[in-house]
Amino acid sequence: MFDVLIVGAGMVGASLACALGDKNCAANRNLKVGIIEGNPSFLRGEFTADGRASAIAYGSSQIWQHIGVWGGMQRRGVTPMHMIQVSEGDLPYQVQLRREDMGREALGYIVENSVTLASLWEFVGECRNLELICPARLLEIEHVCDRNIMRVKISSEIGDQYLETKLLVGADGGRSQVRQMANIDISERLYEQTCIVTTIQSEHSHQNFAYERFQASGPFAILPLGSDQACIVWTATKEETPKLLELDDATFLQELTTRFGVPLMAQLGKINVISRQRANYVPRWLHSNTYIQPRIVLIGDAAHTTHPIAGQGMNLGIRDVNVLANVLKSAHQNNEDLGAIAVLNRYQSRRKWDNLGVIWLTDFSNRLFSNHNWLFKGLRRLGLLILKISLFKRILMYFMMGLHQSPSSSEN
């Protein structure tokens, strides 16, 4: 019997497991947590280096620091962002968000997904109260009401088996099986865009500056990695995408440098694409009508996804982890039923509106900046001018850095 059974050990699911682990928290020692993961490569310590990276807000890094996993990520390599420049193409309408504006050592960090996963899985292996079930596949879930448990059927290397838990956590991504098996309805909308992800190396240092350049097809983000590399997230239209993916390397690089613009190319000098492949995905809006049912809770992409503009998706998931872990640890210490709706409501009430607010804001921003209409052009240029005012800029930075959801703010 598990107290908590987590389905999905990607970045969000593994973060929750670490937060409930006993390595740095003796109070978690008698909290029995299981983690179901289907990818056998993770078990072998093989985390795909496909060039994909996540923008981690300063507040999210503090949550990981609080859990105890941030040191492992720093050891493997994270890149602080000292400045983010937001602009509309090559026009002189731009805003610079600097770390000095908020008195922090960084606005946030760019962390390769492989670095995040390796650090989290290392930590999981060092917690005695965590049991990793990998590779395994979820087959069925059943709420056994008379026993106040959730029974889960899985398929693993030893065959089909049943597990029992007080609480089942769906951390299995945007196509969550847990959510589907629980018949939880969602609102969903695919964007008519594709995000192409690649990594480049430049002749000159990026100086830890990140760039978000809004163009007609969508945002074009340049995220610093190391001292002279950058992760590119190029949002292309549905029509552009097949052509861009089929280009040979030399022509793709030529198109890429055009998107950078002349001023930025002058700063970076000659660039080369160093990714072995051009990863790509279609962004979508997704929000679950509820995050909870008796004995079930959803976190991360299983509960919500958003457009990658402003890089908030992973940060929402980390904030989910922060709140849910604190709710569960407090309930466990008070001998409450972890799967009871009264307990799970504490999580949902704290997270639902923050998530929805970011989803709506990113959706509006993408529509505003990916538009040729003269009215929208005027509005976005006015918006960039308003953000030059210190007060408005600091308010935006406070929320985008996740400072309203620091570890201490969610303690019970």
N, C-alpha and C positions, 0 to 999 in steps of 0.2 A: 504493500500500500504506500503510495506516494502522497505527500502533502500537496505538492505542485508537480504537474507534468507539463513540460514545455514542448510543443511541436514546432520544430524549426530551430536550428542552431546557426543561423546566419548572424549578421552583425547585431541585430536587435534581440533575437532570442538568446544568443550567447551572452549578451550584455546583462539580460535579466538573470540568467543562470549565475553569472559572476556576482551580481548584486545580492543574490540569495545564498552565495557560497560562504563557507566558514573560514576561509583563509585569513581574512582580516576582521572577522566578526564572530567571536565565540558564541554569541547569542543565537547564531544560525545553526549551531552544531547538531541540534536534534530536529532540524527542519529537513525532511527528506525530499530531494528534488530530482526528477528524472528529465532527461533531454533526449527527444527523438529526432534524429537527423538522417536524411536519405542519401547524402553524398558521401561515398566511401573515401573519396580523395581527402576530405577534411580529416578523417581519422588517421590518414598517413602523413598528415602535416603538409599536404599539397594544396596550396591556395592560389588559384589561377592569377597570374600576373598579366591581366589583359589590358593594363593601362588605366582601368577605371579607378577613380578616386572620389572621395567625398569631402565636401566642405563642412568642416566641423566648427560650429559656433563656439565662441569662448565659453559660454555657459555649459555647453555639452562637454567640453574638455574638463570642466570642473566636476561634472557628474562622474565622468570616468575616473578622474583623480580620486574622488570620494569613494568610489567602489574599490579602487586599487589597481586598475588595469592601464592607466595612462602612462605609467613609467615604462611598461613593456613596449608601448607604441613609440614613445620617445626614443627608446633604445634602438628600435628598428628604423626609425626615421620619420619625423613629421616636419612639415614646413609651415612656419608661422606666416600669417598674412599681416603685413604692417600697414598696407594701404589698399583700398579697393576703389578703382575709378569706374564710375558709371557714366556712360555717354551714349549719345544717339549717333551711331555711325561715325563719320568723320567731321560732323558738325561741331562747333565750339560750345555745345550745350553739354556740360559735364559737371559731375560732382565728385569730389575726392573725400572718401571716408578714411580717416587716419586713426591709428591706435592712440595717438596723443590726445585726440578729441575726447576719449573715454578714460584716459589714464591707465590703460592696461598694457601688458607686454605684447599683446597681439589682438587683432580683431577676431581671429579664429585660426584654424589650421587646415591645411590640405593633407589628407592621410590616404594613402593608397589602400584600397579595400583589402588587398592581400595582407598588408601590415596589420590592419585592424583585426582581421580574422585570426591571424597567427597569434597575436597577443591575447585575444580573448580565449582561444582554445588552450593556450598554455596555462592561463589562469584557471580555467575549468579543471584541467588535469591536476591542479594542486589543491583542489577543494575536496575534502573527504566526504562531504554530505551530498555531493552531486554524482549522479549515475548517468553515464553517457550510453545511449542505446543507438548504435550506428554500425552499419547502415540498417535502416528500418523504414517501413512504409506504413502509413496510416490506412486502415481498411474500414473501420467502423467506430462509431462512438455511441454510447447509450447511457442516459441518465437513469440510474437506479434510485428512484425516489425514496423507497422504504429504507434504504441504507445510507442515504445522503452521500452518494459517491458517483463518480463518472467511471464507467467501464470502457476501456479502449482496446480495440483489437488491432494488432499490428502484424506485419509480415517482416521477418528478419532472417538472418542466415540459419537460425535454428528452427525455422518454420513459423507458423502462425501461433500467436500467443495473446493472452489477455492481460492487461494491466489495469490497476485500479488507482484512482486518485481523488483527493478532495476537490482539486481544482485543475481544470485543463486550460492551458494557455495556448491560443493560436498565435504563433509568431512565424507563420509559414508563408508570408508574402502576399502580394496582391491577388493571387489566384488561390487563396487560402482554402484548403480542404476542410479545416475545422469550421470555418465560417459557412461553407457550403453544406456540410453535414448537419450543422446546427440550424440550417434554413434561415439564416440572418440576411435580410434584404439589404441591398446597397443602392446608392445612386452612383452612376458611372457615366463618364463621357470621354471618348478618345479624342485627343487633339489631332488636327490635320497636319502634324509635324513629326519629324523624326530627329532624335538627338544622336549625332555621330560623335563618338569619343575616340580620341587619339592622343598620343604623347609626342611632344617635340623637344628638341634640344637646340638651344640658341648659342650664338657666338659670344654674346655678352650676358651678364647676370641680369635676372629679372628684378633683383633687389627686393624680393619678397612682396612685389606688387601684384595684385590681381586686377583683372579687367572684365567688366561686363559691358559689351558693346551691343546695343540694340539695333537690329537691322530689320528690313522688311520681312524676311523669312522667319525671324525670331531672334532670341538672344544668342550671342556668341561670347562664351566665357573662356577666359585664359586664367588658369589656376596654377600658381607656382609650385614646383616640386624641386626639392634639393636646392642647388645654387644656380643651375643653368637649364633646368628642364621645366616643362609646363604641361599640364593636362588640359586639352582643348575639348570643350563641349559645344559642338556646332549644331545649332537647331536649324534644320532645313525644312522646306515645305515638302508636302507629299509628292509633288511633281519633281522637285530637285533631287530627292534622295536616291532613286535608282541610278541616275547619271553620276552622282558623286561617288557612290560606292563602286561603280564600274570603272572609274578613271584609273589610269596607270599611276604609279607613284610620283613621277615627275610632274604630270598634269595636276594631280591632286595637291601637291605642294604649291604649285603656282596659284591655284584657286585659294588655297589656305592663306598665302601671303597677301592676296588681295583683300581678304576679310580682315586681316590684321590692321591694314591701313598704313599709310606712309609714315606718320610720326612714330608709331610703335615699332615698325620695322627698323627705323633709324636707331631706336634705342637697343633693340635686341640683336641687330646685325643678322648675319646669315642664320637660317634655321634649317633643321633636318627633321623629318618624321622618323621616330625610332620605334614606334609600335609595330609589332608583327602583324597586327590586324586592325581593322577599323570597326570597333564595337559599335553597335547601334541599337536603339530601342525607341518605341513609340510612347511618349508620355501620356498619362491619362489622369483624369479626375476620378477619384473613388472615395466614397465615404459610407461607412456602415451606418444603418439606421440606429443600431445600438451596438455598443462595445461589449455588452454583458448579457448573459443568461445565467440561470442557476447552474453553478459548477463550471461555467465557461467565461473566459475573458479574451478579448482580442487586443493585440498591440502592434505598433508599427504598420507596415504596408497591409497587413491583414485587416486593419481597421480603417486605413486612409492612405491615399497616395495623392501627390500633387505635382504640378509642373515643376521641373528642376530650376526654373528661374529663381535666382537668389539662393539656391542651394539649401532649401529648408527641409527637404524630405527626411533625410537621415536624422536631423536634429529633432524633428517631431517624435520619431521613434525612440530616441534616447531620453527625451522628456517623458514619454510614456513609461519607459523602464524605471526612471527615477521615482515617479509617483507610485506606480504599482508596487515596486519593491518596498517602499516605505509603508504603504498601506498593509501589505501582507506581513511584513516583519512586526509591525505594531499589533496586528490582529493575532498573530501567532504568540507573541509575548503575553497577550491578554486572554489567551485560551479561547479565542473566538473561532467560529467555523470559517475557514478561508474561502469556501465556495458559496457562502451565503450572499444573497443579493444585497443585504444591508452593508456588507463589507465591500463588495465590488462596486457599489454605487459611489463610494468615496473616491474611487479611481476615476470612474466615468465623469462624475461631476467636475472634477479638476481638469480633465483633459479634453473633453469634447469641444468646448468653445474655443480653446486655444488652437486646437487642430483645425476646426472649421474656419476660424478667423484667418489663419495662414493660407488655407486652401483657397478661400475667396480672394484674398489679397493677391496671391500669385496668379490666379486665373485672370483677375482684372488687369494686373500689370502686363501679363503676356498679351492680352487683347489690345491693351492701350498701345504697347510698343511694337506689336507686329501688325501694323495697320497703316495703309496709305492715305486714309481719309484726312482731309485738311483740318477738320475739327480735332481729331485725335492727335495730329501733329502739334497743333497749338496747345492742347492740354498737356501732353508729355513734356514739351519744352517749358511750359509754365511750371509744371511739377518739379523739373530739374532746377529751375531758378529758385523755387520756394525752398528746396532742400539746401540751398546755399546759406540759408538763414540758420545760424548756429543752433537755436532752440529746436527747430523742427528736425534738423539733422541728428541731434543727440537723442531725441525721442525715437526716431527710426532706428538708430544704431542700438539703443538700449534693448529694443524688442528683437531685432534681427540677430543680436549677439546672444540672445536667450538669457539675459541677466535677470529677467522676471521669473525664471524657473531654475534658480540655483539650487544645489542640493539641500541647503538649509531651509529654503522656502517651502519644501514639500515634506519636511519631517513632521511626524505626528507627536 
